[in-house]
Amino acid sequence: MSLTNIIAQDPSTITITRHTKVKHAGGFSWTASTLQPMTARLYFYSTRNQREVTIPEGEVKSIIAGLLIDGVTADVMVGHDSFDTLSIWTIGSPAELREYRIVGVRRYDDSTVEANTQCDLVAV
């Protein structure tokens, strides 16, 4: 099965908000900008071993979801000076808007798999 077919089985149109650190009055502040919407597949998983990440604000979060994007040129990033978030409506009653922060990005450009970008997400 091709990567395009895997994403097409349960696609989500996501809009990423990029948070960038800028110098401000001897310190810094965060500015937010919205990127172009893209199609990806959001999936939830649970591992037997605990997968945790400490975000720069000092809070420990569990990685609960992943994001699969076709190609390696997807505009997602994680760094000390910027991070990305996205919001997704949950299915259920009542539906609610949940926000996730991207805490890991892996780009696969190998001859053994189709080019893709995979991200780790934590609930915010």
N, C-alpha and C positions, 0 to 999 in steps of 0.2 A: 504494500500500500504506500502510495507516495505521501510526502509531507503535506502537499496541498489538499489531498483527500482527508488526511487526519484532521487538519484544521477545519475543513469544510463540514465535517460531521457535527461539530458543535462550535461554530464561530461566534466570536464576540467582537463588536466594533468598540475599540477602546480609544479614549483620548487621554494622553499622558500630560500631566502638569509637571513642568520642570522647575525645581526650586534651586536657585543659584545664590551663592553667598557673594555679597558685594560690600566693599569698605564703606563704613558709615560712622562719622563722628568719633574716630579713634578706635572703633570696634568694627562690627559688621552687622548687616541685616540680611534677610532673605527676600529675594524677589521671585515672583511666580510668573511663568509664561506657559501658555497652552500650545501644545504641538498638534500637528495634523492628525486626524483620526486614522487608525490602522486596524486591520483585521488580524485577530490572533485567536488562540485557543487558551482559555483559562481552565486549569484543572486543579483539583484539590487532592492532597495526598497526606498520608500519615506514615511516618517511618517508625520502625521499632526502636531505633536509637533516637535520642532527642536531638533535634537540629535547632539550635538556638543561635541568635545573633544579638549582639549588643549594639544598638543604634547610637549615633554620636551623642544624643541627649542623655545617655546612660541607662536607658531602659532595655531590659532583656526581653526579646520577642521570639516566639516560636515561628519557624517557617512553616506555613500551612498550605501554600498554594504555589503553583507554577504558571508560567506564561510561555507559550510556544509561538514563535513568529517565524514566518517563512523568510529565508535569506539572512545574510550577516550584516546588512546595511541598516537594520532597524535602528531608529533614533531613540535608544534607551541608554541611560548611563547611571553609574553609581560612583561617587567619589567623595573626597573630603570637602570639596567646594560646591558640590551639587548632588541632588538626588531627585528621583522621579516618583510620582504617585499616580494612581489611577482610581477611578470610582466605577463600581459595577452594581447594577440593581440585582438583588437576590430574588430567587424564585421562591414563592411561598405566600402565605397570608398572615400578615400583610407583607408586601414586598418592601424592602428597605434598601437604601443606598449605602453600600459599604465601601470604605476607602482602604486601599492597600498601598504599601510602600515597597518599591523594588530595592532589594538589598543585595542582590547578586546577579551578574550578567555573564553568560557564557556564550561565545560565538563559535559555532562549529563550521569549519570550512575545510573538510577533509574529503579525500577521495572515497572513503568507505560509507559516508552518509551524505544526504542532501544538505546543502548549506542552510543553516537555521540559527536562530538566536533563542536561548532559553533563559528565563529569569526566575529568581526566587522571590516570593512575596510574603510579607507579614501584614497582618491586619493592624490598622492604625486606629 
